[in-house]
Amino acid sequence: MKKFSVGILSWIVLAGCSGTRPELGIKNGTLMPCPKTPNCVSSQAVDKKHYIEPIQFMGTQEEAQDRIIKIFESEKRVKLVEIRDDYIWAEFRSALFGFTDDVEFYFPESQKGEILIHIRSASRLGYSDLGVNKKRVEQIRNKLKKTP
């Protein structure tokens, strides 16, 4: 009976690991700011703790979006939530507990050539992500460089 109770309690706690979808998107030309917790990175953050360099991409906005979508389609536990001309939002789920992280890409108006892609990656739950969101952004940045 004790094992059953612990199992039920664990399931109840972990069932809520996905969290509720936060308010995301672009407002006045910027992605939503990171919360005060250290489980978010953004190329538009004004504080050093949350800041990460935006992604530089050679080509067009459409080519960049196509490559990002291809990268996500090759990944496990990724769901594309929204795709617009200037924005991509995807949900990443962790393998073990199913925690959800939201990753957003903002493509400000730009000419063909070197374009700037703003990115925000944040955990929905918890305080620290142990650097997972920063690592994810850097992996995406590296894959974008390699993906034809």
N, C-alpha and C positions, 0 to 999 in steps of 0.2 A: 504494500500500500504506500509506503514511504517513497519508493522509486516512482510509482505512478504519480504521486503528488508533485514530486520534483520535476518530472517530465511535463506534466500539465502546466506548471508554473513557468518552466523554461519556454514552452511553446507560446504561452500568452505574452511573455516578455519579448520574445523574438518575432512574433507575428507583427508587431508594430514597428519593425526596424526600417520599413521603407519610408516612414514619415509621411506627412502630407505635402503635396506639391506647393512649394513656395511661390510667391509672386515673382515672376521672372520676366525677362524681355528687355526691350530698349525703351528708355524714356529720355527725351531731350538729347538724343544722340549718345547715350551712355547705357551700359549694362547696369543692373541693380548693384549697389555697393555690397561688399562683403559684410557679414555680421562681425561682431567684435571677437568672436571665437577664432582660433587659429586653424580652422578646417576649411579654408577657402583661399583661392588665389584669383587675382584678376589683373589684367593688363591695364585697367583703368583705375586701380586702387591708388589712393593718394598716400597711403602709409606703406612703409618699407616691409612690414610684417606680411602684408597680403599681396604686394606687388610682384608681378611676373612680366617679363618682356612680352610685347605683342608678337605675333608671328608675321614674319616677312615672307612674301610669296611672289615669285616671278611668274607672271601670266595674267589671266583675267579673273575677275570675281567668280564667274561661272566655272572656270577650270578649278579654282581653289575649292569651291563647294563640291564639285564632282569628286575631287580627290578625298576630301574629308568624308563624304558619304561612303566612298569605296572602303576607306579605312575602317569606318564603323561597321560596314557590312561584313568585314572579315573578322571582326571581334566577337567574342562570346559575351552574353549578358548585356548587350547594348540595345536600346530601343530609341529610334528616332521619333521624337515627339512632335517637332514642328520644323518645317523647312519653308523659308520665304526667300525672296530675292536678296535680302540683306542680313539674314539671320538663320542660324541652325541651333536647335536645342535637342540634346540627347540625354537619356538617363542611363547611367552605368550602375549595375548591381554587383555587389561583392559576392564572391563564390560561397563563402562559408556562412555568413549570417544574412545575406540578402540586403545589406545596407544600400541605400540609393544615393548616388551623387548626381548632381545636375551639371552638365557641361554645355556652355553656350558659346557660340561664335558670332561676332558682329562684323559685318563687312561694310564699313562706311563707303560712301561714293568714292570711286577712284577711277583713274584711267588705266588702260592696258599697260602693263609693265610691272613694276614692283608695287604690290599692294600690301596694305597693312590689315591684319586680321586681329581684332580684339577678342580676347577669350576670358571666360570666367568658369571656374570649376569649384563646386562647393558641395560639401556633405550636408544632407538634410538633418541628420541627427548627430548628437554627441558634441564633445568639446574639441578634441584633437583628432586629426585624421592620420597622424604620424607621417605626414608628408605625402600621402597618397595622391592628393589632387595636383600638387606641384609635379610629382613624378609623371602623372598621366599627361599633363600638358606638354612636358618635355618629350615624352614618347610620341605624342601626336606630332609635335614640331619635327622630330627626327624622321618619322614616317612620311610626312609631307615632302621632306627634302628628297627622299628616296623613291617615292611612288611616281611612276611615269604618268 
